[in-house]
Amino acid sequence: MLGWIEYLRSQDVDQSAVEEMNKDLTHLMKIVDRFSKIGSETPLPRPTSTKSWANRSCISASASRAT
């Protein structure tokens, strides 16, 4: 399909139609990409620092006990 669009760009045809075809092709490529991800594992981001999170929760827990 990409080859046809490039071919039509070099020909004496309505270029607005070629651009619409290019938009359709881009949309189809997004759909294919999304479908190819079905069933694959999702990479989970690594936490930046669990130590700082633990310190905050300990501080807030000890502060609430003090009152």
Biopython code that builds the backbone (N, CA, C, O; Angstrom):
import numpy as np
from Bio.PDB.StructureBuilder import StructureBuilder

atoms = [
    (1, "MET", "N", (0.817, -1.187, 0.000)),
    (1, "MET", "CA", (0.000, 0.000, 0.000)),
    (1, "MET", "C", (0.866, 1.259, 0.000)),
    (1, "MET", "O", (0.562, 2.243, -0.674)),
    (2, "LEU", "N", (1.955, 1.202, 0.774)),
    (2, "LEU", "CA", (2.849, 2.361, 0.782)),
    (2, "LEU", "C", (3.416, 2.631, -0.607)),
    (2, "LEU", "O", (3.560, 3.781, -1.022)),
    (3, "GLY", "N", (3.732, 1.562, -1.309)),
    (3, "GLY", "CA", (4.263, 1.702, -2.658)),
    (3, "GLY", "C", (3.265, 2.346, -3.610)),
    (3, "GLY", "O", (3.636, 3.175, -4.440)),
    (4, "TRP", "N", (2.000, 1.962, -3.487)),
    (4, "TRP", "CA", (0.968, 2.546, -4.332)),
    (4, "TRP", "C", (0.804, 4.037, -4.049)),
    (4, "TRP", "O", (0.642, 4.837, -4.971)),
    (5, "ILE", "N", (0.845, 4.399, -2.789)),
    (5, "ILE", "CA", (0.699, 5.820, -2.454)),
    (5, "ILE", "C", (1.864, 6.618, -3.025)),
    (5, "ILE", "O", (1.669, 7.706, -3.567)),
    (6, "GLU", "N", (3.074, 6.078, -2.904)),
    (6, "GLU", "CA", (4.233, 6.772, -3.477)),
    (6, "GLU", "C", (4.127, 6.856, -5.000)),
    (6, "GLU", "O", (4.484, 7.870, -5.602)),
    (7, "TYR", "N", (3.640, 5.793, -5.607)),
    (7, "TYR", "CA", (3.454, 5.798, -7.055)),
    (7, "TYR", "C", (2.439, 6.858, -7.469)),
    (7, "TYR", "O", (2.669, 7.608, -8.418)),
    (8, "LEU", "N", (1.306, 6.918, -6.749)),
    (8, "LEU", "CA", (0.272, 7.893, -7.090)),
    (8, "LEU", "C", (0.742, 9.327, -6.873)),
    (8, "LEU", "O", (0.310, 10.240, -7.577)),
    (9, "ARG", "N", (1.622, 9.523, -5.902)),
    (9, "ARG", "CA", (2.161, 10.875, -5.682)),
    (9, "ARG", "C", (2.975, 11.351, -6.887)),
    (9, "ARG", "O", (3.025, 12.545, -7.181)),
    (10, "SER", "N", (3.600, 10.420, -7.565)),
    (10, "SER", "CA", (4.428, 10.800, -8.716)),
    (10, "SER", "C", (3.621, 10.922, -10.013)),
    (10, "SER", "O", (4.148, 11.356, -11.037)),
    (11, "GLN", "N", (2.351, 10.539, -9.964)),
    (11, "GLN", "CA", (1.507, 10.588, -11.152)),
    (11, "GLN", "C", (0.650, 11.844, -11.163)),
    (11, "GLN", "O", (0.556, 12.569, -10.173)),
    (12, "ASP", "N", (0.027, 12.078, -12.317)),
    (12, "ASP", "CA", (-0.855, 13.237, -12.479)),
    (12, "ASP", "C", (-2.268, 12.864, -12.019)),
    (12, "ASP", "O", (-3.178, 12.690, -12.830)),
    (13, "VAL", "N", (-2.425, 12.745, -10.685)),
    (13, "VAL", "CA", (-3.730, 12.431, -10.093)),
    (13, "VAL", "C", (-4.018, 13.471, -9.018)),
    (13, "VAL", "O", (-3.133, 14.221, -8.605)),
    (14, "ASP", "N", (-5.255, 13.500, -8.578)),
    (14, "ASP", "CA", (-5.670, 14.437, -7.536)),
    (14, "ASP", "C", (-4.893, 14.142, -6.254)),
    (14, "ASP", "O", (-5.102, 13.106, -5.622)),
    (15, "GLN", "N", (-4.001, 15.047, -5.873)),
    (15, "GLN", "CA", (-3.141, 14.826, -4.712)),
    (15, "GLN", "C", (-3.907, 14.864, -3.398)),
    (15, "GLN", "O", (-3.456, 14.291, -2.406)),
    (16, "SER", "N", (-5.068, 15.534, -3.373)),
    (16, "SER", "CA", (-5.861, 15.519, -2.143)),
    (16, "SER", "C", (-6.398, 14.114, -1.877)),
    (16, "SER", "O", (-6.521, 13.705, -0.723)),
    (17, "ALA", "N", (-6.715, 13.379, -2.934)),
    (17, "ALA", "CA", (-7.166, 11.992, -2.770)),
    (17, "ALA", "C", (-6.022, 11.122, -2.265)),
    (17, "ALA", "O", (-6.229, 10.231, -1.441)),
    (18, "VAL", "N", (-4.835, 11.379, -2.753)),
    (18, "VAL", "CA", (-3.661, 10.618, -2.314)),
    (18, "VAL", "C", (-3.393, 10.892, -0.830)),
    (18, "VAL", "O", (-3.055, 9.975, -0.081)),
    (19, "GLU", "N", (-3.540, 12.125, -0.413)),
    (19, "GLU", "CA", (-3.326, 12.461, 1.001)),
    (19, "GLU", "C", (-4.367, 11.795, 1.889)),
    (19, "GLU", "O", (-4.049, 11.356, 2.995)),
    (20, "GLU", "N", (-5.621, 11.713, 1.412)),
    (20, "GLU", "CA", (-6.662, 11.007, 2.172)),
    (20, "GLU", "C", (-6.330, 9.526, 2.285)),
    (20, "GLU", "O", (-6.545, 8.914, 3.331)),
    (21, "MET", "N", (-5.809, 8.955, 1.212)),
    (21, "MET", "CA", (-5.383, 7.552, 1.250)),
    (21, "MET", "C", (-4.253, 7.366, 2.249)),
    (21, "MET", "O", (-4.203, 6.359, 2.956)),
    (22, "ASN", "N", (-3.349, 8.332, 2.308)),
    (22, "ASN", "CA", (-2.236, 8.267, 3.250)),
    (22, "ASN", "C", (-2.748, 8.336, 4.697)),
    (22, "ASN", "O", (-2.243, 7.629, 5.569)),
    (23, "LYS", "N", (-3.749, 9.187, 4.947)),
    (23, "LYS", "CA", (-4.356, 9.264, 6.279)),
    (23, "LYS", "C", (-4.999, 7.933, 6.655)),
    (23, "LYS", "O", (-4.856, 7.461, 7.783)),
    (24, "ASP", "N", (-5.713, 7.331, 5.695)),
    (24, "ASP", "CA", (-6.345, 6.030, 5.943)),
    (24, "ASP", "C", (-5.293, 4.973, 6.263)),
    (24, "ASP", "O", (-5.476, 4.159, 7.168)),
    (25, "LEU", "N", (-4.208, 4.991, 5.528)),
    (25, "LEU", "CA", (-3.139, 4.022, 5.754)),
    (25, "LEU", "C", (-2.511, 4.215, 7.133)),
    (25, "LEU", "O", (-2.219, 3.237, 7.820)),
    (26, "THR", "N", (-2.301, 5.456, 7.540)),
    (26, "THR", "CA", (-1.755, 5.739, 8.863)),
    (26, "THR", "C", (-2.697, 5.218, 9.944)),
    (26, "THR", "O", (-2.256, 4.641, 10.938)),
    (27, "HIS", "N", (-3.992, 5.425, 9.742)),
    (27, "HIS", "CA", (-4.992, 4.935, 10.695)),
    (27, "HIS", "C", (-4.958, 3.401, 10.769)),
    (27, "HIS", "O", (-5.018, 2.833, 11.860)),
    (28, "LEU", "N", (-4.864, 2.742, 9.632)),
    (28, "LEU", "CA", (-4.791, 1.282, 9.611)),
    (28, "LEU", "C", (-3.536, 0.767, 10.313)),
    (28, "LEU", "O", (-3.576, -0.264, 10.984)),
    (29, "MET", "N", (-2.438, 1.475, 10.159)),
    (29, "MET", "CA", (-1.198, 1.064, 10.816)),
    (29, "MET", "C", (-1.333, 1.155, 12.335)),
    (29, "MET", "O", (-0.800, 0.308, 13.051)),
    (30, "LYS", "N", (-2.036, 2.165, 12.832)),
    (30, "LYS", "CA", (-2.284, 2.284, 14.274)),
    (30, "LYS", "C", (-3.125, 1.109, 14.768)),
    (30, "LYS", "O", (-2.856, 0.539, 15.826)),
    (31, "ILE", "N", (-4.139, 0.759, 13.993)),
    (31, "ILE", "CA", (-5.012, -0.354, 14.372)),
    (31, "ILE", "C", (-4.225, -1.659, 14.411)),
    (31, "ILE", "O", (-4.361, -2.441, 15.352)),
    (32, "VAL", "N", (-3.416, -1.889, 13.409)),
    (32, "VAL", "CA", (-2.594, -3.106, 13.365)),
    (32, "VAL", "C", (-1.658, -3.151, 14.565)),
    (32, "VAL", "O", (-1.477, -4.205, 15.173)),
    (33, "ASP", "N", (-1.071, -2.026, 14.903)),
    (33, "ASP", "CA", (-0.167, -1.973, 16.054)),
    (33, "ASP", "C", (-0.905, -2.325, 17.339)),
    (33, "ASP", "O", (-0.385, -3.071, 18.169)),
    (34, "ARG", "N", (-2.104, -1.799, 17.507)),
    (34, "ARG", "CA", (-2.888, -2.088, 18.717)),
    (34, "ARG", "C", (-3.273, -3.559, 18.778)),
    (34, "ARG", "O", (-3.172, -4.177, 19.838)),
    (35, "PHE", "N", (-3.712, -4.130, 17.664)),
    (35, "PHE", "CA", (-4.091, -5.537, 17.654)),
    (35, "PHE", "C", (-2.884, -6.438, 17.884)),
    (35, "PHE", "O", (-3.023, -7.510, 18.473)),
    (36, "SER", "N", (-1.719, -6.028, 17.436)),
    (36, "SER", "CA", (-0.534, -6.866, 17.629)),
    (36, "SER", "C", (-0.120, -6.914, 19.100)),
    (36, "SER", "O", (0.622, -7.811, 19.499)),
    (37, "LYS", "N", (-0.584, -5.973, 19.901)),
    (37, "LYS", "CA", (-0.239, -5.945, 21.324)),
    (37, "LYS", "C", (-1.167, -6.805, 22.169)),
    (37, "LYS", "O", (-0.882, -7.044, 23.343)),
    (38, "ILE", "N", (-2.273, -7.276, 21.598)),
    (38, "ILE", "CA", (-3.228, -8.085, 22.362)),
    (38, "ILE", "C", (-2.556, -9.388, 22.778)),
    (38, "ILE", "O", (-1.985, -10.099, 21.951)),
    (39, "GLY", "N", (-2.631, -9.685, 24.056)),
    (39, "GLY", "CA", (-2.061, -10.919, 24.579)),
    (39, "GLY", "C", (-0.611, -10.821, 24.985)),
    (39, "GLY", "O", (-0.072, -11.759, 25.572)),
    (40, "SER", "N", (0.033, -9.714, 24.690)),
    (40, "SER", "CA", (1.433, -9.577, 25.083)),
    (40, "SER", "C", (1.516, -9.042, 26.509)),
    (40, "SER", "O", (0.568, -8.445, 27.020)),
    (41, "GLU", "N", (2.641, -9.261, 27.128)),
    (41, "GLU", "CA", (2.823, -8.793, 28.496)),
    (41, "GLU", "C", (3.055, -7.291, 28.522)),
    (41, "GLU", "O", (3.720, -6.729, 27.652)),
    (42, "THR", "N", (2.493, -6.663, 29.535)),
    (42, "THR", "CA", (2.658, -5.227, 29.700)),
    (42, "THR", "C", (3.899, -4.975, 30.548)),
    (42, "THR", "O", (3.978, -5.458, 31.677)),
    (43, "PRO", "N", (4.862, -4.232, 30.028)),
    (43, "PRO", "CA", (6.041, -3.936, 30.845)),
    (43, "PRO", "C", (5.679, -2.954, 31.957)),
    (43, "PRO", "O", (5.123, -1.887, 31.698)),
    (44, "LEU", "N", (5.994, -3.318, 33.178)),
    (44, "LEU", "CA", (5.713, -2.454, 34.311)),
    (44, "LEU", "C", (6.917, -1.567, 34.584)),
    (44, "LEU", "O", (8.050, -2.048, 34.594)),
    (45, "PRO", "N", (6.688, -0.287, 34.803)),
    (45, "PRO", "CA", (7.813, 0.606, 35.097)),
    (45, "PRO", "C", (8.370, 0.295, 36.482)),
    (45, "PRO", "O", (7.633, -0.064, 37.401)),
    (46, "ARG", "N", (9.669, 0.438, 36.610)),
    (46, "ARG", "CA", (10.304, 0.221, 37.906)),
    (46, "ARG", "C", (10.036, 1.422, 38.794)),
    (46, "ARG", "O", (10.065, 2.563, 38.333)),
    (47, "PRO", "N", (9.773, 1.165, 40.067)),
    (47, "PRO", "CA", (9.596, 2.304, 40.977)),
    (47, "PRO", "C", (10.899, 3.073, 41.103)),
    (47, "PRO", "O", (11.977, 2.480, 41.131)),
    (48, "THR", "N", (10.800, 4.374, 41.179)),
    (48, "THR", "CA", (12.012, 5.182, 41.260)),
    (48, "THR", "C", (12.691, 5.026, 42.609)),
    (48, "THR", "O", (13.914, 4.906, 42.685)),
    (49, "SER", "N", (11.899, 5.028, 43.674)),
    (49, "SER", "CA", (12.479, 4.842, 44.988)),
    (49, "SER", "C", (11.391, 4.400, 45.956)),
    (49, "SER", "O", (10.517, 5.185, 46.322)),
    (50, "THR", "N", (11.450, 3.147, 46.364)),
    (50, "THR", "CA", (10.467, 2.661, 47.331)),
    (50, "THR", "C", (10.844, 3.091, 48.740)),
    (50, "THR", "O", (9.998, 3.133, 49.634)),
    (51, "LYS", "N", (12.118, 3.411, 48.933)),
    (51, "LYS", "CA", (12.582, 3.806, 50.262)),
    (51, "LYS", "C", (11.935, 5.132, 50.687)),
    (51, "LYS", "O", (11.502, 5.277, 51.830)),
    (52, "SER", "N", (11.874, 6.086, 49.769)),
    (52, "SER", "CA", (11.271, 7.368, 50.129)),
    (52, "SER", "C", (9.783, 7.210, 50.397)),
    (52, "SER", "O", (9.241, 7.912, 51.251)),
    (53, "TRP", "N", (9.106, 6.308, 49.693)),
    (53, "TRP", "CA", (7.694, 6.054, 49.931)),
    (53, "TRP", "C", (7.503, 5.422, 51.312)),
    (53, "TRP", "O", (6.573, 5.778, 52.036)),
    (54, "ALA", "N", (8.371, 4.496, 51.671)),
    (54, "ALA", "CA", (8.275, 3.850, 52.982)),
    (54, "ALA", "C", (8.534, 4.852, 54.092)),
    (54, "ALA", "O", (7.861, 4.819, 55.122)),
    (55, "ASN", "N", (9.493, 5.738, 53.903)),
    (55, "ASN", "CA", (9.777, 6.750, 54.918)),
    (55, "ASN", "C", (8.581, 7.673, 55.129)),
    (55, "ASN", "O", (8.261, 8.027, 56.264)),
    (56, "ARG", "N", (7.929, 8.058, 54.054)),
    (56, "ARG", "CA", (6.774, 8.938, 54.175)),
    (56, "ARG", "C", (5.636, 8.258, 54.915)),
    (56, "ARG", "O", (4.978, 8.877, 55.752)),
    (57, "SER", "N", (5.401, 6.995, 54.614)),
    (57, "SER", "CA", (4.285, 6.304, 55.272)),
    (57, "SER", "C", (4.594, 6.060, 56.737)),
    (57, "SER", "O", (3.677, 6.067, 57.558)),
    (58, "CYS", "N", (5.874, 5.840, 57.101)),
    (58, "CYS", "CA", (6.240, 5.660, 58.507)),
    (58, "CYS", "C", (6.097, 6.982, 59.260)),
    (58, "CYS", "O", (5.627, 7.018, 60.397)),
    (59, "ILE", "N", (6.508, 8.051, 58.612)),
    (59, "ILE", "CA", (6.403, 9.368, 59.265)),
    (59, "ILE", "C", (4.946, 9.730, 59.493)),
    (59, "ILE", "O", (4.583, 10.203, 60.570)),
    (60, "SER", "N", (4.096, 9.506, 58.469)),
    (60, "SER", "CA", (2.692, 9.873, 58.629)),
    (60, "SER", "C", (2.008, 8.967, 59.642)),
    (60, "SER", "O", (1.117, 9.420, 60.359)),
    (61, "ALA", "N", (2.402, 7.690, 59.721)),
    (61, "ALA", "CA", (1.815, 6.777, 60.695)),
    (61, "ALA", "C", (2.231, 7.163, 62.107)),
    (61, "ALA", "O", (1.404, 7.148, 63.020)),
    (62, "SER", "N", (3.507, 7.508, 62.300)),
    (62, "SER", "CA", (3.965, 7.880, 63.634)),
    (62, "SER", "C", (3.402, 9.238, 64.051)),
    (62, "SER", "O", (3.171, 9.472, 65.237)),
    (63, "ALA", "N", (3.182, 10.121, 63.102)),
    (63, "ALA", "CA", (2.604, 11.440, 63.413)),
    (63, "ALA", "C", (1.153, 11.300, 63.836)),
    (63, "ALA", "O", (0.687, 12.015, 64.723)),
    (64, "SER", "N", (0.434, 10.371, 63.196)),
    (64, "SER", "CA", (-0.973, 10.192, 63.567)),
    (64, "SER", "C", (-1.106, 9.501, 64.924)),
    (64, "SER", "O", (-2.087, 9.724, 65.632)),
    (65, "ARG", "N", (-0.136, 8.667, 65.294)),
    (65, "ARG", "CA", (-0.164, 8.012, 66.604)),
    (65, "ARG", "C", (0.137, 9.015, 67.716)),
    (65, "ARG", "O", (-0.388, 8.883, 68.822)),
    (66, "ALA", "N", (0.976, 10.017, 67.436)),
    (66, "ALA", "CA", (1.393, 10.981, 68.436)),
    (66, "ALA", "C", (0.241, 11.897, 68.819)),
    (66, "ALA", "O", (0.238, 12.440, 69.923)),
    (67, "THR", "N", (-0.717, 12.080, 67.959)),
    (67, "THR", "CA", (-1.836, 12.992, 68.270)),
    (67, "THR", "C", (-2.995, 12.297, 68.920)),
    (67, "THR", "O", (-4.000, 12.934, 69.235)),
]
sb = StructureBuilder()
sb.init_structure("model")
sb.init_model(0)
sb.init_chain("A")
sb.init_seg("    ")
for serial, (resi, resn, name, xyz) in enumerate(atoms, 1):
    if name == "N":
        sb.init_residue(resn, " ", resi, " ")
    sb.init_atom(name, np.array(xyz, "f"), 0.0, 1.0, " ", f" {name:<3s}", serial, name[0])
structure = sb.get_structure()
